[in-house]
Amino acid sequence: MIEYENLNRANAPYEDRFKEVFESFLKRGRYILDDEVELFENEFAEYCGSKFCIGIASGYDALYLSLLALDLPKGSEILVPSNTYIATIFSILNAGFKPVLIEPSIETYNIDPHNIEPHILPLTRAIMIVHLYGKPCDMDPLKDIANRFNLHLIEDCAQAHGATYKGKKVGTFGITGAFSFYPTKNLGALGDAGAIVTDNEEIAVKLKALRNYGSEKKYYSQYIGINSRLDELQAAFLRIKLRHLDELNAHKTSLANIYLNSIVQENIVLPVVQKGIDNVWHIFNVRHPRRDKLKEHLLKNGVKTEIHYPLAPHKQEACLTWFKGLHFPLSEEIHRTTLSLPVSVIHTKKDIEYIAQVLNHFESEE
Ligand SMILES: Cc1ncc(COP(=O)(O)O)c(C=O)c1O
């Protein structure tokens, strides 16, 4: 059986080093916001090409705190793609703002800059873009819209560590870039973890306070913050894995290229590759009108797959009151037809060639 992912195997090469840093962590006895967090923050900022990095407890909190740091007026509207993972939308709702869903491009699955302007109203304050599946959004037109309408740009980089647009890393285009280090991500911790990168010193200082009960100085709070500190031990693990992130992204890219060159089944829609937009293939998805049958066919042939995501945000029970009566046909089409194929560090060239062959035989075996 070819698994979709196996974290035990994916993390096996780092096990000895994980044990070493755990030993010294145990000996030091300083568990919260110590050297490892600070070192990771410096290293991740440098990796992204950002001035500052603030370690946060999760990707969701990184989005939520990015919004809080901007001090937006009550009732602000935030534009967000209609096909993102639910966390993006919940960060807006929980921060007390209104998410306004924008249809993606059916080719790139990222927010379509052409669909944005009609939704910019007097209360619109920000665009929260998502580099979905590891593919950077089309940043030139997005930056242009944000500048012309004086909107903040917040980047959800949870799926795109190290991805670049015209040579510049994601996370460095907006006022903040929010990262998740959920264990399955390209840079994954051994538990929950996240970070925010920014070039804005004022925002960076505020975020450091916001993640720690709003306090810059111990026991004195300037803001109503929360507890969302990056865990010291997770930071130590992440430092080890960060050194291998480019290698991992290169491996995933080589697997993605095999899929792109060997899947020839005419009803399968492959992801688009665009010059200057370097995908890090967090997810390699294909689309097919009979997605569920295709998933079954792969499983029968020993290949496990996933669906990212089976139900569009506006159809989630939790969101029905918010998006009542609204339709997002492109998003629905993506959710109905998308299928994620194995593309992990645990997979070999041979695995991917086999999966491509199974896909190519789909309709003839029906
Ligand atoms: C696009 C996107 N945004 C936000 C998140 C939230 O990250 P976390 O699970 O670390 O809170 C995730 C990952 O789960 C994600 O994929």
The ligand as a Gaussian input file, in Angstrom:
#p B3LYP/6-31G(d) Opt

LIG

0 1
 C       -4.451000      27.307000       4.497000
 C       -4.346000      27.073000       5.980000
 N       -4.550000      28.097000       6.817000
 C       -4.452000      27.939000       8.149000
 C       -4.140000      26.729000       8.711000
 C       -4.128000      26.601000      10.195000
 O       -2.933000      26.149000      10.709000
 P       -2.880000      25.381000      12.125000
 O       -3.503000      24.045000      11.920000
 O       -1.434000      25.336000      12.447000
 O       -3.652000      26.206000      13.101000
 C       -3.896000      25.633000       7.857000
 C       -3.476000      24.310000       8.358000
 O       -4.000000      23.556000       9.016000
 C       -4.025000      25.806000       6.464000
 O       -3.831000      24.781000       5.627000

